[in-house]
Amino acid sequence: MRVLLLGGTGEARRLAEVLAGEHDVVSSLAGRTGEARLPVGEVRQGGFGGVAGLTAWLDEQGIEAVVDATHPFAATMTAHAVAATSALGLPLLVLRRAGWQEQPGDRWHWVADAVEAAGLLPGLGERVFLTTGRQGLGDFAGTGLWTLARCVDPPEPVPTWCELLLDRGPYELGAELELLRARRIDVLVTKNSGGEMTAAKLTAARELGIPVVLIERPPLPAGVATVETAAEVQAWLAR
Ligand code: NAP
């Protein structure tokens, strides 16, 4: 079966390996991250040009099924995949890793978006560790708090109101503890991305008693079939 795998995550890269040899898979990346780790097999990069562009591309390529393994916060791509597959009558499955779960000792504050997170910060701490990525960084520019922002790629334009730390996971607990202590962080902000690669910051915050502001995931469009594992995607494609 010719399958489009919408990627940009570790899960999508691992899924491309699992499906290689079973299906004719083309992985798609947005093409924005420098030094992106490419999945095995056929890869295309760059946006499709909205719903119309994606619909035309799926048709031209003879795609028979779409698996959306994009990041839980890549809501536009997912909405476009839903619209294009429903226009063509193609099956769509979303592979989405589980969100993080609060544990004893956590001091978590849930918010709907970055603007709400920024509004909450002044009551929680004075030295902020911002791990929400370069998109939407500007929402935090007005807090008046000292901020360290960790991003994979440099934001454009480079912000002058915060310190930047360019780094790419996976992150380990020891290094996260050291970073939080060395920079005297007293509040952490993150999206509820889930997954192991970036979870150590939450354990470090728990150990140090630091409050965490978590941005909720955007909701999935109604009625979209969703699974959490590569094995479930394999079984779905086999059906
Ligand atoms: P988004 O807001 O949902 O999508 C914006 C536009 O980027 C889409 O309309 C599409 O352009 C293009 N696009 C996104 N994912 C694509 C893909 N896999 N292949 C081809 N085009 C894609 O996406 P985003 O949040 O900017 O994320 C971009 C990529 O980074 C995604 O692949 C995602 O998995 C990955 N990522 C995102 C985050 C995050 O926090 N958002 C974190 C880690 C990785 P057209 O309309 O032109 O088709």
Boltz pocket constraint, residues with backbone or C-beta under 6 A from the ligand:
constraints:
  - pocket:
      binder: B
      contacts: [[A, 5], [A, 6], [A, 7], [A, 8], [A, 9], [A, 28], [A, 29], [A, 30], [A, 31], [A, 44], [A, 45], [A, 46], [A, 47], [A, 48], [A, 49], [A, 50], [A, 51], [A, 53], [A, 54], [A, 69], [A, 70], [A, 71], [A, 73], [A, 74], [A, 75], [A, 76], [A, 77], [A, 78], [A, 80], [A, 132], [A, 133], [A, 191]]
      max_distance: 6.0
